[in-house]
């Protein structure tokens, strides 16, 4: 068990805040039945996470970096940033885009793909359940970029044995295809994928960032939580130092040392990440986002946005109109 009372681990309220803001929503799922030789490519939709569970294997996973991972029956993996990748029967096999294959609908958002011949014995068939997911950590978005390219569930089962019954249930449902199995599998996939993210956070987020170090410092952690809870507030250095319980100079020095940026820069970057989500994904009007994030005018907000993001917020609105 992790000792969350120690300054060596993330504060429990910060973990809860992060996970409460997490959106991991399954968009479409596939039950894939295949036999060698096969190669299926995924990840053509930018910014979508991908989940794969192998009920009958083995299967090779080739990531966008070209790394190969062998997955056996019972293995599950989350690719939090998605990206081009492939499931293969052999590392050198050619791939077909999974979306180009015939898919039979099973229920809402779940389909079945079967590429093996009827006379192929069941023991020579591969069964995979895959899900394309929208993954968003909201205000806690900084850690998404810190996550590894792939996150395997088998690295977590010894620490979190409660995952095993979920994986066993997924294996049974995928193999047996009983009544209602498609919907059950979709929900189980969502839970297992969320569990992978939670376990990674609880285990220290890979110790790979000053942001994580800030979470591990109880006094700085309170400051980070306060900023994330109210990003539109006109925070002053004195207020934030008061949250930490330190002088302004000590707070400013410590914040810069741990996060690598000033409190003002951190707050501005957080606001712009939220603005990109609200305007780009949720279609919030620019002026509404500006007010919610504490800017006195749309012009001031647009200048800050362009300085951080590299283009004005109107470019997001134009993109929405173009794809509508």
C-alpha positions in Angstrom: 0.0 0.0 0.0 1.2 3.5 -0.7 1.5 5.8 2.3 -0.3 8.9 1.1 0.4 10.7 4.4 4.1 11.0 3.5 5.5 13.8 1.5 7.1 11.1 -0.7 3.8 10.3 -2.5 1.1 12.2 -4.3 -1.5 13.7 -2.0 -4.8 11.7 -2.1 -6.9 14.8 -2.8 -4.7 15.6 -5.9 -5.1 12.0 -7.1 -8.8 12.3 -6.6 -8.9 15.6 -8.4 -7.0 14.2 -11.3 -9.2 11.1 -11.7 -12.4 13.0 -11.1 -11.5 15.2 -14.1 -10.6 12.3 -16.2 -12.7 11.5 -19.3 -12.0 8.1 -20.8 -15.0 7.5 -23.1 -15.2 4.5 -25.4 -16.1 5.6 -29.0 -16.1 2.4 -30.8 -15.1 -1.2 -30.1 -14.2 -4.3 -32.2 -14.1 -8.0 -31.5 -11.5 -9.2 -33.9 -11.2 -12.9 -34.8 -8.3 -13.7 -37.1 -5.8 -16.4 -38.0 -2.2 -16.1 -39.3 -1.1 -14.4 -41.4 -2.7 -11.0 -40.5 -1.7 -7.4 -39.8 -4.1 -4.7 -38.7 -3.2 -1.0 -38.5 -4.8 1.4 -36.0 -4.5 4.9 -34.8 -5.5 6.9 -37.9 -7.7 9.2 -35.8 -5.3 11.7 -34.1 -5.6 12.3 -30.4 -7.5 9.1 -29.5 -6.4 6.6 -27.0 -6.5 2.9 -28.0 -7.1 -0.2 -25.8 -6.4 -3.8 -26.8 -7.2 -7.0 -24.9 -5.9 -10.3 -26.2 -8.3 -13.2 -25.3 -6.5 -15.7 -27.5 -2.9 -15.1 -28.7 -0.2 -14.5 -29.3 -0.3 -11.2 -31.0 2.5 -8.7 -31.8 2.0 -5.0 -31.1 4.1 -2.7 -33.1 4.1 0.9 -31.9 4.6 4.1 -33.8 8.2 4.1 -32.7 8.7 0.7 -34.3 9.0 -1.2 -30.9 7.6 -4.7 -30.9 5.8 -6.2 -27.9 4.5 -9.8 -27.8 1.1 -10.1 -26.2 -0.3 -13.4 -24.9 -3.8 -14.4 -23.8 -5.0 -12.3 -20.9 -2.7 -9.3 -21.8 -4.2 -5.8 -22.1 -2.6 -2.6 -23.2 -3.5 1.1 -23.3 -1.9 3.5 -25.7 -2.9 6.8 -24.0 -1.9 9.0 -26.9 -2.9 6.5 -29.6 -1.0 7.1 -32.7 -0.2 4.7 -35.6 0.3 1.2 -34.4 -0.4 -2.4 -35.6 -1.5 -5.8 -34.3 0.4 -8.6 -36.2 0.7 -12.3 -36.4 4.3 -11.9 -37.5 6.6 -8.9 -37.2 7.2 -8.7 -40.9 3.6 -9.0 -42.1 2.0 -6.4 -44.3 -0.9 -4.5 -42.7 -4.5 -3.5 -43.6 -6.2 -0.6 -42.1 -8.7 -2.0 -39.5 -11.4 0.4 -40.8 -11.1 -1.0 -44.3 -12.4 -4.5 -43.2 -16.0 -5.7 -43.2 -17.5 -5.2 -39.7 -20.8 -6.7 -38.5 -22.5 -4.6 -35.9 -23.1 -6.3 -32.5 -24.7 -3.5 -30.5 -24.3 0.2 -30.1 -20.7 1.2 -30.9 -19.5 -2.5 -31.0 -18.8 -4.5 -34.1 -17.2 -7.8 -35.1 -14.5 -8.4 -37.6 -13.7 -11.9 -38.7 -10.9 -12.6 -41.2 -10.2 -16.3 -40.6 -11.5 -19.1 -42.8 -14.2 -21.4 -41.3 -12.0 -24.5 -41.4 -9.2 -22.9 -39.2 -9.2 -24.7 -35.9 -10.2 -22.6 -32.9 -6.9 -23.2 -31.2 -5.2 -21.5 -34.1 -7.4 -18.4 -34.0 -6.5 -15.1 -32.4 -9.2 -13.1 -30.5 -8.7 -9.5 -29.6 -11.1 -6.9 -28.2 -10.1 -3.4 -29.1 -11.5 0.0 -28.2 -10.9 3.5 -29.6 -11.3 6.0 -26.7 -11.4 9.7 -26.1 -9.0 10.3 -23.3 -8.8 13.7 -21.6 -7.5 14.6 -18.1 -8.9 18.1 -18.3 -7.0 20.5 -16.1 -4.5 17.8 -15.2 -3.6 17.4 -18.9 0.2 17.9 -18.2 0.7 14.3 -17.3 -0.7 12.9 -20.5 2.5 13.8 -22.3 4.5 12.1 -19.5 2.8 8.8 -19.9 4.7 6.0 -21.6 3.8 5.2 -25.2 2.2 1.9 -24.1 0.9 0.9 -20.7 0.6 -2.8 -20.1 -1.8 -4.2 -17.5 0.4 -7.2 -16.7 2.9 -4.9 -15.0 0.2 -4.0 -12.5 -1.5 -7.2 -11.5 0.9 -8.1 -8.7 0.3 -4.8 -7.0 -3.4 -4.6 -7.9 -4.8 -8.2 -7.8 -8.3 -6.9 -8.2 -7.6 -6.4 -11.9 -7.3 -10.2 -12.4 -11.1 -11.0 -12.1 -11.8 -8.2 -14.6 -9.3 -9.6 -17.1 -10.6 -13.1 -16.6 -14.2 -11.9 -17.2 -13.0 -10.1 -20.4 -11.4 -13.3 -21.6 -14.5 -15.4 -21.0 -16.8 -12.8 -22.6 -14.6 -12.5 -25.7 -14.2 -16.2 -26.1 -17.8 -17.4 -25.5 -19.7 -14.5 -27.1 -22.7 -15.0 -24.9 -25.9 -12.9 -25.1 -25.1 -9.3 -24.3 -21.3 -9.9 -24.3 -20.5 -6.9 -26.6 -21.9 -4.3 -24.2 -20.3 -6.0 -21.2 -16.9 -6.1 -22.9 -17.2 -2.4 -23.8 -17.8 -1.4 -20.1 -15.1 -3.7 -18.8 -12.6 -2.2 -21.3 -13.5 1.3 -20.1 -12.9 0.2 -16.4 -9.6 -1.6 -17.1 -8.3 1.3 -19.1 -9.2 3.8 -16.4 -7.6 1.4 -13.8 -4.4 1.4 -15.8 -4.3 5.2 -15.6 -5.1 5.3 -11.9 -2.4 2.7 -11.1 0.2 4.7 -13.0 -0.7 7.9 -11.1 -0.7 6.2 -7.7 2.6 4.6 -8.5 4.2 8.0 -9.0 3.6 8.8 -12.7 6.9 7.3 -13.6 8.8 10.0 -11.6 9.4 11.8 -14.8 8.4 15.4 -14.2 8.8 18.4 -12.1 5.0 18.6 -12.1 4.9 15.2 -10.4 7.5 16.4 -8.0 5.2 19.3 -7.2 2.4 16.8 -6.4 4.7 15.0 -4.1 5.5 18.1 -2.1 2.6 18.5 0.3 2.8 22.3 0.5 3.3 22.8 -3.3 0.6 20.2 -3.9 -1.9 22.5 -2.1 -0.9 25.3 -4.4 -1.3 23.2 -7.6 -4.7 22.0 -6.4 -5.9 25.5 -5.6 -4.8 26.8 -9.1 -6.5 23.9 -10.8 -9.7 24.3 -8.8 -10.0 27.9 -9.7 -7.9 28.8 -12.8 -10.0 31.9 -13.6 -9.1 33.6 -10.3 -6.7 36.5 -10.4 -4.0 34.8 -8.3 -1.3 36.9 -6.8 2.1 35.7 -5.7 1.1 36.6 -2.1 -2.1 34.5 -2.2 -0.3 31.5 -3.6 2.5 31.9 -1.1 -0.1 32.0 1.6 -1.6 28.7 0.4 1.8 27.1 0.6 2.4 28.8 4.0 5.7 30.4 3.0 7.0 33.9 2.1 6.7 35.1 -1.4 10.4 34.7 -2.1 10.6 31.2 -0.7 7.4 30.1 -2.6 8.5 31.6 -5.9 12.0 30.0 -5.6 10.6 26.6 -4.7 7.9 26.7 -7.4 10.4 27.5 -10.1 12.9 24.9 -8.8 10.3 22.0 -8.8 8.1 22.8 -11.9 10.7 24.6 -14.0 8.5 27.6 -14.6 7.2 30.6 -12.7 3.7 30.5 -11.0 2.4 33.1 -13.6 3.7 31.0 -16.5 2.2 27.8 -15.0 -1.2 29.5 -14.5 -1.2 30.9 -18.1 -0.3 27.5 -19.6 -3.0 25.8 -17.6 -5.6 28.4 -18.8 -4.6 28.0 -22.4 -4.9 24.2 -22.2 -8.3 24.6 -20.8 -9.2 27.1 -23.5 -8.1 24.7 -26.2 -10.3 22.0 -24.7 -13.3 24.3 -24.3 -13.1 26.1 -27.6 -11.6 23.2 -29.7 -13.6 20.3 -28.3 -16.6 21.7 -26.5 -17.2 24.6 -29.0 -17.4 27.2 -26.3 -17.5 30.8 -27.7 -14.1 32.5 -27.4 -15.5 35.4 -25.3 -17.1 32.9 -22.8 -13.8 31.1 -22.4 -12.0 34.4 -21.9 -14.4 35.4 -19.1 -14.2 32.0 -17.4 -10.4 32.1 -17.4 -10.3 35.6 -15.7 -9.4 37.8 -18.7 -10.9 41.3 -18.7 -11.2 41.4 -22.5 -11.2 39.0 -25.4 -8.3 40.8 -26.9 -6.1 40.2 -23.8 -7.1 36.6 -23.8 -6.3 36.2 -27.5 -2.9 37.7 -27.0 -2.1 35.3 -24.2 -3.4 32.4 -26.2 -1.3 33.2 -29.2 1.8 33.7 -27.1 1.4 30.2 -25.5 -0.2 28.2 -28.3 1.3 29.9 -31.3 -1.9 30.9 -33.1 -5.0 32.9 -32.1 -8.0 31.1 -30.6 -10.0 32.0 -33.7 -8.0 29.4 -35.5 -9.7 26.7 -33.3 -13.1 28.2 -34.2 -12.3 28.2 -37.9 -11.2 24.5 -37.6 -14.6 23.7 -36.0 -16.5 25.4 -38.7 -14.5 23.7 -41.4 -15.2 20.2 -40.0 -18.8 20.8 -39.0 
